[in-house]
């Protein structure tokens, strides 16, 4: 139960906040990775822009369904690849947690849409 005078978190606000935080952190990691090729850096920046842009549009009430679907599809494909790839345990655990939180938040938005 929320405290008096405080609103419970909105699913879309929570998903938007999480998405912006997560993908701006990713941008910092990409820009600091000297081992990436130019093409690898650009591809990763495009993904960040798509996520951050989608989140900002969803915050205005537009393209909410797009953000939900994009989040779930991206993480199922990328997260599945991470689980099947040969990454160290810490990388796999961290990215699996990011995937689970992202998908759970997206599903929360989906279940509560229109309320």
Sine and cosine of phi, psi and omega as CSV:
sin_phi,cos_phi,sin_psi,cos_psi,sin_omega,cos_omega
0.00,0.00,0.64,-0.77,-0.04,-1.00
-0.99,0.15,0.39,-0.92,0.02,-1.00
-0.95,0.31,0.48,-0.88,0.04,-1.00
-0.84,0.54,0.67,-0.75,0.02,-1.00
1.00,0.09,-0.07,1.00,0.01,-1.00
-0.90,-0.43,0.61,-0.79,0.03,-1.00
-1.00,-0.01,0.59,-0.81,0.10,-0.99
-0.92,0.40,0.44,-0.90,-0.03,-1.00
-0.90,0.44,0.65,-0.76,0.07,-1.00
-0.99,0.12,0.70,-0.71,0.01,-1.00
-0.83,0.56,-0.71,0.71,-0.05,-1.00
-0.94,0.35,-0.62,0.79,0.04,-1.00
-0.89,0.45,-0.64,0.77,0.01,-1.00
-0.91,0.42,-0.73,0.68,0.02,-1.00
-0.89,0.45,-0.69,0.73,0.01,-1.00
-0.89,0.46,-0.73,0.68,0.00,-1.00
-0.87,0.49,-0.72,0.70,0.03,-1.00
-0.87,0.50,-0.72,0.69,-0.06,-1.00
-0.89,0.46,-0.73,0.69,0.00,-1.00
-0.89,0.45,-0.73,0.68,0.01,-1.00
-0.86,0.51,-0.76,0.65,-0.04,-1.00
-0.87,0.48,-0.75,0.66,-0.14,-0.99
-0.99,0.16,-0.43,0.90,0.14,-0.99
-0.95,0.31,-0.54,0.84,0.12,-0.99
-0.90,0.43,-0.64,0.77,0.04,-1.00
-0.89,0.46,-0.65,0.76,0.02,-1.00
-0.86,0.50,-0.69,0.72,0.04,-1.00
-0.86,0.52,-0.68,0.74,0.01,-1.00
-0.90,0.43,-0.67,0.74,-0.02,-1.00
-0.90,0.44,-0.74,0.68,-0.05,-1.00
-0.92,0.38,-0.38,0.92,0.03,-1.00
-1.00,-0.05,0.02,1.00,-0.06,-1.00
-1.00,-0.09,0.99,-0.17,-0.03,-1.00
-0.96,0.28,-0.20,0.98,-0.01,-1.00
-0.99,0.11,-0.22,0.98,-0.01,-1.00
-0.98,0.20,0.61,-0.79,0.12,-0.99
-0.96,0.29,0.20,-0.98,0.05,-1.00
-0.86,0.51,-0.71,0.71,0.01,-1.00
-0.89,0.45,-0.66,0.75,0.02,-1.00
-0.90,0.44,-0.65,0.76,0.05,-1.00
-0.90,0.43,-0.73,0.68,-0.02,-1.00
-0.89,0.46,-0.68,0.74,0.01,-1.00
-0.87,0.50,-0.70,0.71,-0.02,-1.00
-0.92,0.38,-0.58,0.82,0.06,-1.00
-0.91,0.40,-0.62,0.78,0.04,-1.00
-0.87,0.50,-0.69,0.72,0.01,-1.00
-0.88,0.47,-0.69,0.73,0.03,-1.00
-0.87,0.49,-0.71,0.70,-0.01,-1.00
-0.89,0.45,-0.67,0.74,0.01,-1.00
-0.89,0.46,-0.72,0.69,0.01,-1.00
-0.91,0.41,-0.77,0.64,-0.04,-1.00
-0.90,0.44,-0.68,0.73,0.04,-1.00
-0.90,0.45,-0.67,0.74,0.04,-1.00
-0.89,0.46,-0.65,0.76,0.01,-1.00
-0.90,0.43,-0.68,0.73,0.00,-1.00
-0.91,0.41,-0.63,0.77,0.08,-1.00
-0.91,0.41,-0.64,0.77,0.02,-1.00
-0.91,0.42,-0.53,0.85,0.02,-1.00
-0.90,0.45,-0.43,0.90,0.03,-1.00
-1.00,0.05,-0.02,1.00,-0.02,-1.00
1.00,-0.05,0.00,1.00,0.01,-1.00
-0.97,-0.23,0.56,-0.83,0.10,-0.99
0.88,0.47,0.47,0.88,0.04,-1.00
-0.89,0.45,-0.70,0.71,0.01,-1.00
-0.87,0.49,-0.66,0.75,0.04,-1.00
-0.84,0.54,-0.74,0.68,-0.02,-1.00
-0.88,0.48,-0.67,0.74,0.01,-1.00
-0.89,0.46,-0.77,0.64,-0.04,-1.00
-0.91,0.42,-0.72,0.69,0.01,-1.00
-0.86,0.51,-0.70,0.71,0.00,-1.00
-0.87,0.50,-0.76,0.65,-0.04,-1.00
-0.91,0.42,-0.74,0.67,-0.04,-1.00
-0.90,0.43,-0.73,0.68,0.00,-1.00
-0.84,0.55,-0.76,0.65,-0.08,-1.00
-0.94,0.33,-0.53,0.85,0.07,-1.00
-0.92,0.40,-0.65,0.76,0.01,-1.00
-0.95,0.30,-0.81,0.59,-0.06,-1.00
-0.94,0.35,-0.69,0.73,0.01,-1.00
-0.90,0.43,-0.64,0.77,0.08,-1.00
-0.88,0.47,-0.66,0.75,0.05,-1.00
-0.89,0.46,-0.64,0.76,0.02,-1.00
-0.90,0.43,-0.68,0.73,0.00,-1.00
-0.90,0.43,-0.56,0.83,-0.04,-1.00
-1.00,0.05,-0.33,0.94,-0.02,-1.00
-0.98,0.20,0.12,-0.99,-0.02,-1.00
-0.99,-0.14,0.97,0.26,0.06,-1.00
-0.96,-0.27,0.34,-0.94,0.06,-1.00
-0.94,0.33,0.29,-0.96,-0.12,-0.99
-0.87,0.49,-0.67,0.74,-0.04,-1.00
-0.88,0.47,-0.72,0.70,0.02,-1.00
-0.86,0.51,-0.72,0.70,-0.02,-1.00
-0.90,0.43,-0.70,0.71,-0.01,-1.00
-0.90,0.43,-0.73,0.69,-0.01,-1.00
-0.88,0.48,-0.73,0.68,-0.05,-1.00
-0.95,0.31,-0.50,0.87,0.10,-1.00
-0.92,0.39,-0.66,0.75,0.05,-1.00
-0.89,0.45,-0.69,0.73,0.04,-1.00
-0.87,0.49,-0.66,0.75,0.02,-1.00
-0.89,0.45,-0.75,0.66,-0.04,-1.00
-0.89,0.46,-0.73,0.68,0.00,-1.00
-0.88,0.48,-0.71,0.71,-0.01,-1.00
-0.88,0.48,-0.71,0.71,-0.01,-1.00
-0.93,0.36,-0.65,0.76,0.03,-1.00
-0.88,0.47,-0.70,0.71,0.03,-1.00
-0.90,0.44,-0.67,0.75,0.03,-1.00
-0.88,0.47,-0.65,0.76,0.02,-1.00
-0.94,0.35,-0.54,0.84,0.08,-1.00
-0.88,0.47,-0.71,0.71,0.05,-1.00
-0.88,0.47,-0.71,0.70,-0.03,-1.00
-0.86,0.50,-0.72,0.70,-0.05,-1.00
-0.92,0.38,-0.48,0.88,-0.09,-1.00
-0.97,-0.23,0.07,1.00,-0.03,-1.00
-0.87,0.49,0.59,-0.81,0.04,-1.00
0.99,0.16,0.00,1.00,0.03,-1.00
-1.00,0.00,0.00,0.00,0.00,0.00
